Amino acid sequence: MSEIKFKPANELTYREAITELENILRNMQSDDVDIDRLSILTRRATELIAECRSRLVATDEELRSILQGLEN
């Protein structure tokens, strides 16, 4: 089986990461999912989810800080 090459998750834009997650989900839900690739896709999806979550938390913290500055 040939190895799948992915761009590092931290080099993707948020939109690219979400799009890749959507594609992985569609692939995993299809009737012709390649069982040999399932663990690879699951690992990649987990990596993408962690990266997106990290960015959302960072953005939330930044927005809270900005809004708090407006209250002062």
mmJSON file of the N, C-alpha and C atoms, coordinates in Angstrom:
{"data_MODEL":{"atom_site":{
"group_PDB":["ATOM","ATOM","ATOM","ATOM","ATOM","ATOM","ATOM","ATOM","ATOM","ATOM","ATOM","ATOM","ATOM","ATOM","ATOM","ATOM","ATOM","ATOM","ATOM","ATOM","ATOM","ATOM","ATOM","ATOM","ATOM","ATOM","ATOM","ATOM","ATOM","ATOM","ATOM","ATOM","ATOM","ATOM","ATOM","ATOM","ATOM","ATOM","ATOM","ATOM","ATOM","ATOM","ATOM","ATOM","ATOM","ATOM","ATOM","ATOM","ATOM","ATOM","ATOM","ATOM","ATOM","ATOM","ATOM","ATOM","ATOM","ATOM","ATOM","ATOM","ATOM","ATOM","ATOM","ATOM","ATOM","ATOM","ATOM","ATOM","ATOM","ATOM","ATOM","ATOM","ATOM","ATOM","ATOM","ATOM","ATOM","ATOM","ATOM","ATOM","ATOM","ATOM","ATOM","ATOM","ATOM","ATOM","ATOM","ATOM","ATOM","ATOM","ATOM","ATOM","ATOM","ATOM","ATOM","ATOM","ATOM","ATOM","ATOM","ATOM","ATOM","ATOM","ATOM","ATOM","ATOM","ATOM","ATOM","ATOM","ATOM","ATOM","ATOM","ATOM","ATOM","ATOM","ATOM","ATOM","ATOM","ATOM","ATOM","ATOM","ATOM","ATOM","ATOM","ATOM","ATOM","ATOM","ATOM","ATOM","ATOM","ATOM","ATOM","ATOM","ATOM","ATOM","ATOM","ATOM","ATOM","ATOM","ATOM","ATOM","ATOM","ATOM","ATOM","ATOM","ATOM","ATOM","ATOM","ATOM","ATOM","ATOM","ATOM","ATOM","ATOM","ATOM","ATOM","ATOM","ATOM","ATOM","ATOM","ATOM","ATOM","ATOM","ATOM","ATOM","ATOM","ATOM","ATOM","ATOM","ATOM","ATOM","ATOM","ATOM","ATOM","ATOM","ATOM","ATOM","ATOM","ATOM","ATOM","ATOM","ATOM","ATOM","ATOM","ATOM","ATOM","ATOM","ATOM","ATOM","ATOM","ATOM","ATOM","ATOM","ATOM","ATOM","ATOM","ATOM","ATOM","ATOM","ATOM","ATOM","ATOM","ATOM","ATOM","ATOM","ATOM","ATOM","ATOM","ATOM","ATOM","ATOM","ATOM","ATOM","ATOM","ATOM","ATOM","ATOM"],
"id":[1,2,3,4,5,6,7,8,9,10,11,12,13,14,15,16,17,18,19,20,21,22,23,24,25,26,27,28,29,30,31,32,33,34,35,36,37,38,39,40,41,42,43,44,45,46,47,48,49,50,51,52,53,54,55,56,57,58,59,60,61,62,63,64,65,66,67,68,69,70,71,72,73,74,75,76,77,78,79,80,81,82,83,84,85,86,87,88,89,90,91,92,93,94,95,96,97,98,99,100,101,102,103,104,105,106,107,108,109,110,111,112,113,114,115,116,117,118,119,120,121,122,123,124,125,126,127,128,129,130,131,132,133,134,135,136,137,138,139,140,141,142,143,144,145,146,147,148,149,150,151,152,153,154,155,156,157,158,159,160,161,162,163,164,165,166,167,168,169,170,171,172,173,174,175,176,177,178,179,180,181,182,183,184,185,186,187,188,189,190,191,192,193,194,195,196,197,198,199,200,201,202,203,204,205,206,207,208,209,210,211,212,213,214,215,216],
"type_symbol":["N","C","C","N","C","C","N","C","C","N","C","C","N","C","C","N","C","C","N","C","C","N","C","C","N","C","C","N","C","C","N","C","C","N","C","C","N","C","C","N","C","C","N","C","C","N","C","C","N","C","C","N","C","C","N","C","C","N","C","C","N","C","C","N","C","C","N","C","C","N","C","C","N","C","C","N","C","C","N","C","C","N","C","C","N","C","C","N","C","C","N","C","C","N","C","C","N","C","C","N","C","C","N","C","C","N","C","C","N","C","C","N","C","C","N","C","C","N","C","C","N","C","C","N","C","C","N","C","C","N","C","C","N","C","C","N","C","C","N","C","C","N","C","C","N","C","C","N","C","C","N","C","C","N","C","C","N","C","C","N","C","C","N","C","C","N","C","C","N","C","C","N","C","C","N","C","C","N","C","C","N","C","C","N","C","C","N","C","C","N","C","C","N","C","C","N","C","C","N","C","C","N","C","C","N","C","C","N","C","C","N","C","C","N","C","C"],
"label_atom_id":["N","CA","C","N","CA","C","N","CA","C","N","CA","C","N","CA","C","N","CA","C","N","CA","C","N","CA","C","N","CA","C","N","CA","C","N","CA","C","N","CA","C","N","CA","C","N","CA","C","N","CA","C","N","CA","C","N","CA","C","N","CA","C","N","CA","C","N","CA","C","N","CA","C","N","CA","C","N","CA","C","N","CA","C","N","CA","C","N","CA","C","N","CA","C","N","CA","C","N","CA","C","N","CA","C","N","CA","C","N","CA","C","N","CA","C","N","CA","C","N","CA","C","N","CA","C","N","CA","C","N","CA","C","N","CA","C","N","CA","C","N","CA","C","N","CA","C","N","CA","C","N","CA","C","N","CA","C","N","CA","C","N","CA","C","N","CA","C","N","CA","C","N","CA","C","N","CA","C","N","CA","C","N","CA","C","N","CA","C","N","CA","C","N","CA","C","N","CA","C","N","CA","C","N","CA","C","N","CA","C","N","CA","C","N","CA","C","N","CA","C","N","CA","C","N","CA","C","N","CA","C","N","CA","C","N","CA","C","N","CA","C","N","CA","C","N","CA","C","N","CA","C"],
"label_alt_id":[null,null,null,null,null,null,null,null,null,null,null,null,null,null,null,null,null,null,null,null,null,null,null,null,null,null,null,null,null,null,null,null,null,null,null,null,null,null,null,null,null,null,null,null,null,null,null,null,null,null,null,null,null,null,null,null,null,null,null,null,null,null,null,null,null,null,null,null,null,null,null,null,null,null,null,null,null,null,null,null,null,null,null,null,null,null,null,null,null,null,null,null,null,null,null,null,null,null,null,null,null,null,null,null,null,null,null,null,null,null,null,null,null,null,null,null,null,null,null,null,null,null,null,null,null,null,null,null,null,null,null,null,null,null,null,null,null,null,null,null,null,null,null,null,null,null,null,null,null,null,null,null,null,null,null,null,null,null,null,null,null,null,null,null,null,null,null,null,null,null,null,null,null,null,null,null,null,null,null,null,null,null,null,null,null,null,null,null,null,null,null,null,null,null,null,null,null,null,null,null,null,null,null,null,null,null,null,null,null,null,null,null,null,null,null,null],
"label_comp_id":["MET","MET","MET","SER","SER","SER","GLU","GLU","GLU","ILE","ILE","ILE","LYS","LYS","LYS","PHE","PHE","PHE","LYS","LYS","LYS","PRO","PRO","PRO","ALA","ALA","ALA","ASN","ASN","ASN","GLU","GLU","GLU","LEU","LEU","LEU","THR","THR","THR","TYR","TYR","TYR","ARG","ARG","ARG","GLU","GLU","GLU","ALA","ALA","ALA","ILE","ILE","ILE","THR","THR","THR","GLU","GLU","GLU","LEU","LEU","LEU","GLU","GLU","GLU","ASN","ASN","ASN","ILE","ILE","ILE","LEU","LEU","LEU","ARG","ARG","ARG","ASN","ASN","ASN","MET","MET","MET","GLN","GLN","GLN","SER","SER","SER","ASP","ASP","ASP","ASP","ASP","ASP","VAL","VAL","VAL","ASP","ASP","ASP","ILE","ILE","ILE","ASP","ASP","ASP","ARG","ARG","ARG","LEU","LEU","LEU","SER","SER","SER","ILE","ILE","ILE","LEU","LEU","LEU","THR","THR","THR","ARG","ARG","ARG","ARG","ARG","ARG","ALA","ALA","ALA","THR","THR","THR","GLU","GLU","GLU","LEU","LEU","LEU","ILE","ILE","ILE","ALA","ALA","ALA","GLU","GLU","GLU","CYS","CYS","CYS","ARG","ARG","ARG","SER","SER","SER","ARG","ARG","ARG","LEU","LEU","LEU","VAL","VAL","VAL","ALA","ALA","ALA","THR","THR","THR","ASP","ASP","ASP","GLU","GLU","GLU","GLU","GLU","GLU","LEU","LEU","LEU","ARG","ARG","ARG","SER","SER","SER","ILE","ILE","ILE","LEU","LEU","LEU","GLN","GLN","GLN","GLY","GLY","GLY","LEU","LEU","LEU","GLU","GLU","GLU","ASN","ASN","ASN"],
"label_asym_id":["A","A","A","A","A","A","A","A","A","A","A","A","A","A","A","A","A","A","A","A","A","A","A","A","A","A","A","A","A","A","A","A","A","A","A","A","A","A","A","A","A","A","A","A","A","A","A","A","A","A","A","A","A","A","A","A","A","A","A","A","A","A","A","A","A","A","A","A","A","A","A","A","A","A","A","A","A","A","A","A","A","A","A","A","A","A","A","A","A","A","A","A","A","A","A","A","A","A","A","A","A","A","A","A","A","A","A","A","A","A","A","A","A","A","A","A","A","A","A","A","A","A","A","A","A","A","A","A","A","A","A","A","A","A","A","A","A","A","A","A","A","A","A","A","A","A","A","A","A","A","A","A","A","A","A","A","A","A","A","A","A","A","A","A","A","A","A","A","A","A","A","A","A","A","A","A","A","A","A","A","A","A","A","A","A","A","A","A","A","A","A","A","A","A","A","A","A","A","A","A","A","A","A","A","A","A","A","A","A","A","A","A","A","A","A","A"],
"label_entity_id":["1","1","1","1","1","1","1","1","1","1","1","1","1","1","1","1","1","1","1","1","1","1","1","1","1","1","1","1","1","1","1","1","1","1","1","1","1","1","1","1","1","1","1","1","1","1","1","1","1","1","1","1","1","1","1","1","1","1","1","1","1","1","1","1","1","1","1","1","1","1","1","1","1","1","1","1","1","1","1","1","1","1","1","1","1","1","1","1","1","1","1","1","1","1","1","1","1","1","1","1","1","1","1","1","1","1","1","1","1","1","1","1","1","1","1","1","1","1","1","1","1","1","1","1","1","1","1","1","1","1","1","1","1","1","1","1","1","1","1","1","1","1","1","1","1","1","1","1","1","1","1","1","1","1","1","1","1","1","1","1","1","1","1","1","1","1","1","1","1","1","1","1","1","1","1","1","1","1","1","1","1","1","1","1","1","1","1","1","1","1","1","1","1","1","1","1","1","1","1","1","1","1","1","1","1","1","1","1","1","1","1","1","1","1","1","1"],
"label_seq_id":[1,1,1,2,2,2,3,3,3,4,4,4,5,5,5,6,6,6,7,7,7,8,8,8,9,9,9,10,10,10,11,11,11,12,12,12,13,13,13,14,14,14,15,15,15,16,16,16,17,17,17,18,18,18,19,19,19,20,20,20,21,21,21,22,22,22,23,23,23,24,24,24,25,25,25,26,26,26,27,27,27,28,28,28,29,29,29,30,30,30,31,31,31,32,32,32,33,33,33,34,34,34,35,35,35,36,36,36,37,37,37,38,38,38,39,39,39,40,40,40,41,41,41,42,42,42,43,43,43,44,44,44,45,45,45,46,46,46,47,47,47,48,48,48,49,49,49,50,50,50,51,51,51,52,52,52,53,53,53,54,54,54,55,55,55,56,56,56,57,57,57,58,58,58,59,59,59,60,60,60,61,61,61,62,62,62,63,63,63,64,64,64,65,65,65,66,66,66,67,67,67,68,68,68,69,69,69,70,70,70,71,71,71,72,72,72],
"pdbx_PDB_ins_code":[null,null,null,null,null,null,null,null,null,null,null,null,null,null,null,null,null,null,null,null,null,null,null,null,null,null,null,null,null,null,null,null,null,null,null,null,null,null,null,null,null,null,null,null,null,null,null,null,null,null,null,null,null,null,null,null,null,null,null,null,null,null,null,null,null,null,null,null,null,null,null,null,null,null,null,null,null,null,null,null,null,null,null,null,null,null,null,null,null,null,null,null,null,null,null,null,null,null,null,null,null,null,null,null,null,null,null,null,null,null,null,null,null,null,null,null,null,null,null,null,null,null,null,null,null,null,null,null,null,null,null,null,null,null,null,null,null,null,null,null,null,null,null,null,null,null,null,null,null,null,null,null,null,null,null,null,null,null,null,null,null,null,null,null,null,null,null,null,null,null,null,null,null,null,null,null,null,null,null,null,null,null,null,null,null,null,null,null,null,null,null,null,null,null,null,null,null,null,null,null,null,null,null,null,null,null,null,null,null,null,null,null,null,null,null,null],
"Cartn_x":[0.853,0.0,0.894,0.618,1.414,1.057,2.056,1.862,1.163,0.257,-0.474,0.313,0.516,1.24,0.236,0.338,-0.522,0.33,-0.202,0.428,0.249,1.26,1.097,-0.127,-0.891,-2.138,-1.914,-0.788,-0.544,-0.174,0.018,0.296,-0.963,-2.072,-3.333,-4.069,-4.875,-5.782,-6.896,-7.632,-8.757,-9.739,-10.045,-10.985,-10.466,-9.173,-8.594,-8.716,-8.469,-8.56,-9.992,-10.954,-12.361,-12.768,-12.341,-12.655,-12.066,-10.826,-10.206,-10.959,-11.386,-12.18,-13.489,-14.142,-15.388,-15.147,-14.04,-13.699,-13.403,-12.684,-12.385,-13.684,-14.582,-15.862,-16.653,-16.73,-17.436,-16.802,-15.475,-14.763,-15.069,-15.063,-15.303,-16.744,-17.674,-19.082,-19.469,-18.59,-18.931,-18.912,-19.657,-19.725,-18.422,-17.606,-16.365,-15.127,-15.297,-14.156,-13.082,-11.86,-10.715,-10.341,-10.631,-10.409,-8.937,-8.043,-6.616,-6.239,-7.035,-6.756,-7.534,-8.45,-9.325,-8.56,-7.548,-6.789,-5.982,-5.479,-4.73,-5.65,-6.849,-7.809,-8.288,-8.483,-8.905,-7.832,-6.589,-5.465,-5.38,-5.529,-5.471,-6.633,-7.829,-8.987,-8.76,-8.192,-7.905,-6.91,-5.903,-4.899,-5.543,-6.403,-7.078,-8.036,-8.756,-9.682,-8.917,-7.797,-6.986,-6.482,-6.043,-5.548,-6.673,-7.831,-8.968,-9.415,-9.487,-9.881,-8.904,-7.63,-6.602,-6.781,-7.052,-7.25,-8.513,-9.571,-10.809,-10.617,-9.918,-9.653,-8.809,-7.776,-6.911,-7.699,-8.555,-9.368,-10.359,-10.972,-11.9,-11.192,-10.014,-9.25,-8.879,-8.483,-8.122,-9.335,-10.469,-11.682,-12.119,-12.028,-12.381,-11.472,-10.196,-9.236,-9.56,-9.869,-10.23,-11.486,-12.49,-13.754,-13.573,-12.746,-12.466,-11.79,-10.929,-10.281,-11.269,-12.363,-13.39,-14.183,-14.26,-15.024,-14.263,-12.962,-12.147,-12.109],
"Cartn_y":[-1.177,0.0,1.234,2.164,3.384,4.287,5.02,5.905,7.174,7.646,8.874,10.031,11.065,12.253,13.364,13.927,15.036,16.252,17.411,18.669,18.775,19.216,19.352,20.2,19.754,20.423,21.886,22.192,23.578,24.484,23.916,24.715,24.959,24.356,24.543,25.742,26.385,27.385,26.625,27.342,26.717,26.131,26.898,26.434,25.182,25.135,23.944,22.729,22.925,21.817,21.294,22.203,21.796,21.064,21.567,20.924,19.523,19.379,18.05,17.125,17.633,16.818,16.363,17.26,16.909,15.827,15.926,14.922,13.573,13.6,12.355,11.709,12.513,11.985,11.346,12.028,11.459,10.141,10.104,8.882,7.755,8.066,7.043,6.541,7.366,6.988,6.27,6.272,5.663,4.138,3.524,2.059,1.426,2.189,1.63,2.104,2.383,2.83,1.744,2.158,1.241,0.965,-0.229,-0.582,-0.446,-0.61,-0.47,0.985,1.914,3.348,3.928,3.165,3.669,4.204,3.484,3.96,5.209,5.286,6.464,7.68,7.5,8.602,9.018,8.049,8.359,9.155,8.75,9.462,10.893,11.047,12.377,13.249,12.678,13.433,13.913,13.068,13.442,14.595,14.542,15.614,16.936,16.866,18.065,18.647,17.784,18.242,18.946,18.372,18.992,20.365,20.481,21.761,22.793,22.398,23.326,23.748,22.81,23.139,24.134,23.916,24.813,26.228,26.327,27.641,28.322,27.542,28.116,28.643,27.89,28.334,29.604,29.632,30.818,32.033,31.835,32.938,33.418,32.49,32.846,33.68,33.253,33.998,35.396,35.481,36.781,37.717,37.183,38.007,38.469,37.588,37.965,39.091,38.992,40.013,41.352,41.309,42.526,43.152,42.336,42.846,43.374,42.724,43.201,44.569,44.779,46.066,47.167,46.818,47.807,48.214,47.315,47.604,48.549,48.609,49.458,50.888],
"Cartn_z":[0.0,0.0,0.0,-0.874,-0.932,0.235,0.712,1.844,1.394,2.225,1.95,2.531,1.743,2.203,2.49,3.674,4.061,4.358,4.045,4.447,5.96,6.697,8.151,8.488,9.483,9.848,10.204,10.848,11.257,10.091,8.907,7.712,6.874,7.274,6.565,7.135,6.301,6.84,7.558,8.384,9.087,8.071,7.033,6.0,5.305,4.995,4.357,5.27,6.554,7.507,7.599,7.656,7.718,6.439,5.304,4.019,3.971,4.437,4.458,5.401,6.552,7.48,6.832,6.123,5.439,4.402,3.669,2.661,3.308,4.429,5.144,5.617,6.171,6.651,5.516,4.382,3.224,2.803,2.788,2.4,3.377,4.671,5.689,5.668,5.229,5.187,3.902,2.928,1.643,1.747,0.856,0.833,0.372,-0.326,-0.867,-0.111,1.201,2.002,2.011,1.814,1.822,3.274,3.736,5.136,5.52,4.568,4.849,5.118,4.648,4.846,6.022,6.589,7.636,8.841,9.308,10.472,10.123,8.905,8.465,8.437,7.889,7.816,9.203,10.087,11.45,12.176,12.019,12.637,12.099,10.799,10.185,10.665,10.729,11.201,12.633,13.472,14.857,14.909,14.055,13.975,13.542,12.549,12.049,13.09,13.781,14.821,15.93,16.347,17.407,16.973,15.74,15.232,15.169,14.677,14.591,15.979,16.903,18.274,18.888,18.675,19.201,18.655,17.373,16.761,17.268,17.471,17.985,19.401,20.238,21.605,21.593,20.762,20.683,20.207,19.225,18.705,19.766,20.483,21.55,22.614,23.012,24.019,23.522,22.27,21.693,21.645,21.226,21.16,22.544,23.524,24.896,25.392,25.061,25.463,24.8,23.52,22.787,23.378,23.621,24.159,25.58,26.348,27.701,27.651,26.676,26.493,26.175,25.516,25.207,26.444,27.416,28.632,29.553,29.421,30.31,29.847],
"occupancy":[1.0,1.0,1.0,1.0,1.0,1.0,1.0,1.0,1.0,1.0,1.0,1.0,1.0,1.0,1.0,1.0,1.0,1.0,1.0,1.0,1.0,1.0,1.0,1.0,1.0,1.0,1.0,1.0,1.0,1.0,1.0,1.0,1.0,1.0,1.0,1.0,1.0,1.0,1.0,1.0,1.0,1.0,1.0,1.0,1.0,1.0,1.0,1.0,1.0,1.0,1.0,1.0,1.0,1.0,1.0,1.0,1.0,1.0,1.0,1.0,1.0,1.0,1.0,1.0,1.0,1.0,1.0,1.0,1.0,1.0,1.0,1.0,1.0,1.0,1.0,1.0,1.0,1.0,1.0,1.0,1.0,1.0,1.0,1.0,1.0,1.0,1.0,1.0,1.0,1.0,1.0,1.0,1.0,1.0,1.0,1.0,1.0,1.0,1.0,1.0,1.0,1.0,1.0,1.0,1.0,1.0,1.0,1.0,1.0,1.0,1.0,1.0,1.0,1.0,1.0,1.0,1.0,1.0,1.0,1.0,1.0,1.0,1.0,1.0,1.0,1.0,1.0,1.0,1.0,1.0,1.0,1.0,1.0,1.0,1.0,1.0,1.0,1.0,1.0,1.0,1.0,1.0,1.0,1.0,1.0,1.0,1.0,1.0,1.0,1.0,1.0,1.0,1.0,1.0,1.0,1.0,1.0,1.0,1.0,1.0,1.0,1.0,1.0,1.0,1.0,1.0,1.0,1.0,1.0,1.0,1.0,1.0,1.0,1.0,1.0,1.0,1.0,1.0,1.0,1.0,1.0,1.0,1.0,1.0,1.0,1.0,1.0,1.0,1.0,1.0,1.0,1.0,1.0,1.0,1.0,1.0,1.0,1.0,1.0,1.0,1.0,1.0,1.0,1.0,1.0,1.0,1.0,1.0,1.0,1.0,1.0,1.0,1.0,1.0,1.0,1.0],
"B_iso_or_equiv":[0.0,0.0,0.0,0.0,0.0,0.0,0.0,0.0,0.0,0.0,0.0,0.0,0.0,0.0,0.0,0.0,0.0,0.0,0.0,0.0,0.0,0.0,0.0,0.0,0.0,0.0,0.0,0.0,0.0,0.0,0.0,0.0,0.0,0.0,0.0,0.0,0.0,0.0,0.0,0.0,0.0,0.0,0.0,0.0,0.0,0.0,0.0,0.0,0.0,0.0,0.0,0.0,0.0,0.0,0.0,0.0,0.0,0.0,0.0,0.0,0.0,0.0,0.0,0.0,0.0,0.0,0.0,0.0,0.0,0.0,0.0,0.0,0.0,0.0,0.0,0.0,0.0,0.0,0.0,0.0,0.0,0.0,0.0,0.0,0.0,0.0,0.0,0.0,0.0,0.0,0.0,0.0,0.0,0.0,0.0,0.0,0.0,0.0,0.0,0.0,0.0,0.0,0.0,0.0,0.0,0.0,0.0,0.0,0.0,0.0,0.0,0.0,0.0,0.0,0.0,0.0,0.0,0.0,0.0,0.0,0.0,0.0,0.0,0.0,0.0,0.0,0.0,0.0,0.0,0.0,0.0,0.0,0.0,0.0,0.0,0.0,0.0,0.0,0.0,0.0,0.0,0.0,0.0,0.0,0.0,0.0,0.0,0.0,0.0,0.0,0.0,0.0,0.0,0.0,0.0,0.0,0.0,0.0,0.0,0.0,0.0,0.0,0.0,0.0,0.0,0.0,0.0,0.0,0.0,0.0,0.0,0.0,0.0,0.0,0.0,0.0,0.0,0.0,0.0,0.0,0.0,0.0,0.0,0.0,0.0,0.0,0.0,0.0,0.0,0.0,0.0,0.0,0.0,0.0,0.0,0.0,0.0,0.0,0.0,0.0,0.0,0.0,0.0,0.0,0.0,0.0,0.0,0.0,0.0,0.0,0.0,0.0,0.0,0.0,0.0,0.0],
"pdbx_formal_charge":[null,null,null,null,null,null,null,null,null,null,null,null,null,null,null,null,null,null,null,null,null,null,null,null,null,null,null,null,null,null,null,null,null,null,null,null,null,null,null,null,null,null,null,null,null,null,null,null,null,null,null,null,null,null,null,null,null,null,null,null,null,null,null,null,null,null,null,null,null,null,null,null,null,null,null,null,null,null,null,null,null,null,null,null,null,null,null,null,null,null,null,null,null,null,null,null,null,null,null,null,null,null,null,null,null,null,null,null,null,null,null,null,null,null,null,null,null,null,null,null,null,null,null,null,null,null,null,null,null,null,null,null,null,null,null,null,null,null,null,null,null,null,null,null,null,null,null,null,null,null,null,null,null,null,null,null,null,null,null,null,null,null,null,null,null,null,null,null,null,null,null,null,null,null,null,null,null,null,null,null,null,null,null,null,null,null,null,null,null,null,null,null,null,null,null,null,null,null,null,null,null,null,null,null,null,null,null,null,null,null,null,null,null,null,null,null],
"auth_seq_id":[1,1,1,2,2,2,3,3,3,4,4,4,5,5,5,6,6,6,7,7,7,8,8,8,9,9,9,10,10,10,11,11,11,12,12,12,13,13,13,14,14,14,15,15,15,16,16,16,17,17,17,18,18,18,19,19,19,20,20,20,21,21,21,22,22,22,23,23,23,24,24,24,25,25,25,26,26,26,27,27,27,28,28,28,29,29,29,30,30,30,31,31,31,32,32,32,33,33,33,34,34,34,35,35,35,36,36,36,37,37,37,38,38,38,39,39,39,40,40,40,41,41,41,42,42,42,43,43,43,44,44,44,45,45,45,46,46,46,47,47,47,48,48,48,49,49,49,50,50,50,51,51,51,52,52,52,53,53,53,54,54,54,55,55,55,56,56,56,57,57,57,58,58,58,59,59,59,60,60,60,61,61,61,62,62,62,63,63,63,64,64,64,65,65,65,66,66,66,67,67,67,68,68,68,69,69,69,70,70,70,71,71,71,72,72,72],
"auth_comp_id":["MET","MET","MET","SER","SER","SER","GLU","GLU","GLU","ILE","ILE","ILE","LYS","LYS","LYS","PHE","PHE","PHE","LYS","LYS","LYS","PRO","PRO","PRO","ALA","ALA","ALA","ASN","ASN","ASN","GLU","GLU","GLU","LEU","LEU","LEU","THR","THR","THR","TYR","TYR","TYR","ARG","ARG","ARG","GLU","GLU","GLU","ALA","ALA","ALA","ILE","ILE","ILE","THR","THR","THR","GLU","GLU","GLU","LEU","LEU","LEU","GLU","GLU","GLU","ASN","ASN","ASN","ILE","ILE","ILE","LEU","LEU","LEU","ARG","ARG","ARG","ASN","ASN","ASN","MET","MET","MET","GLN","GLN","GLN","SER","SER","SER","ASP","ASP","ASP","ASP","ASP","ASP","VAL","VAL","VAL","ASP","ASP","ASP","ILE","ILE","ILE","ASP","ASP","ASP","ARG","ARG","ARG","LEU","LEU","LEU","SER","SER","SER","ILE","ILE","ILE","LEU","LEU","LEU","THR","THR","THR","ARG","ARG","ARG","ARG","ARG","ARG","ALA","ALA","ALA","THR","THR","THR","GLU","GLU","GLU","LEU","LEU","LEU","ILE","ILE","ILE","ALA","ALA","ALA","GLU","GLU","GLU","CYS","CYS","CYS","ARG","ARG","ARG","SER","SER","SER","ARG","ARG","ARG","LEU","LEU","LEU","VAL","VAL","VAL","ALA","ALA","ALA","THR","THR","THR","ASP","ASP","ASP","GLU","GLU","GLU","GLU","GLU","GLU","LEU","LEU","LEU","ARG","ARG","ARG","SER","SER","SER","ILE","ILE","ILE","LEU","LEU","LEU","GLN","GLN","GLN","GLY","GLY","GLY","LEU","LEU","LEU","GLU","GLU","GLU","ASN","ASN","ASN"],
"auth_asym_id":["A","A","A","A","A","A","A","A","A","A","A","A","A","A","A","A","A","A","A","A","A","A","A","A","A","A","A","A","A","A","A","A","A","A","A","A","A","A","A","A","A","A","A","A","A","A","A","A","A","A","A","A","A","A","A","A","A","A","A","A","A","A","A","A","A","A","A","A","A","A","A","A","A","A","A","A","A","A","A","A","A","A","A","A","A","A","A","A","A","A","A","A","A","A","A","A","A","A","A","A","A","A","A","A","A","A","A","A","A","A","A","A","A","A","A","A","A","A","A","A","A","A","A","A","A","A","A","A","A","A","A","A","A","A","A","A","A","A","A","A","A","A","A","A","A","A","A","A","A","A","A","A","A","A","A","A","A","A","A","A","A","A","A","A","A","A","A","A","A","A","A","A","A","A","A","A","A","A","A","A","A","A","A","A","A","A","A","A","A","A","A","A","A","A","A","A","A","A","A","A","A","A","A","A","A","A","A","A","A","A","A","A","A","A","A","A"],
"auth_atom_id":["N","CA","C","N","CA","C","N","CA","C","N","CA","C","N","CA","C","N","CA","C","N","CA","C","N","CA","C","N","CA","C","N","CA","C","N","CA","C","N","CA","C","N","CA","C","N","CA","C","N","CA","C","N","CA","C","N","CA","C","N","CA","C","N","CA","C","N","CA","C","N","CA","C","N","CA","C","N","CA","C","N","CA","C","N","CA","C","N","CA","C","N","CA","C","N","CA","C","N","CA","C","N","CA","C","N","CA","C","N","CA","C","N","CA","C","N","CA","C","N","CA","C","N","CA","C","N","CA","C","N","CA","C","N","CA","C","N","CA","C","N","CA","C","N","CA","C","N","CA","C","N","CA","C","N","CA","C","N","CA","C","N","CA","C","N","CA","C","N","CA","C","N","CA","C","N","CA","C","N","CA","C","N","CA","C","N","CA","C","N","CA","C","N","CA","C","N","CA","C","N","CA","C","N","CA","C","N","CA","C","N","CA","C","N","CA","C","N","CA","C","N","CA","C","N","CA","C","N","CA","C","N","CA","C","N","CA","C","N","CA","C","N","CA","C","N","CA","C","N","CA","C"],
"pdbx_PDB_model_num":[1,1,1,1,1,1,1,1,1,1,1,1,1,1,1,1,1,1,1,1,1,1,1,1,1,1,1,1,1,1,1,1,1,1,1,1,1,1,1,1,1,1,1,1,1,1,1,1,1,1,1,1,1,1,1,1,1,1,1,1,1,1,1,1,1,1,1,1,1,1,1,1,1,1,1,1,1,1,1,1,1,1,1,1,1,1,1,1,1,1,1,1,1,1,1,1,1,1,1,1,1,1,1,1,1,1,1,1,1,1,1,1,1,1,1,1,1,1,1,1,1,1,1,1,1,1,1,1,1,1,1,1,1,1,1,1,1,1,1,1,1,1,1,1,1,1,1,1,1,1,1,1,1,1,1,1,1,1,1,1,1,1,1,1,1,1,1,1,1,1,1,1,1,1,1,1,1,1,1,1,1,1,1,1,1,1,1,1,1,1,1,1,1,1,1,1,1,1,1,1,1,1,1,1,1,1,1,1,1,1,1,1,1,1,1,1]
}}}
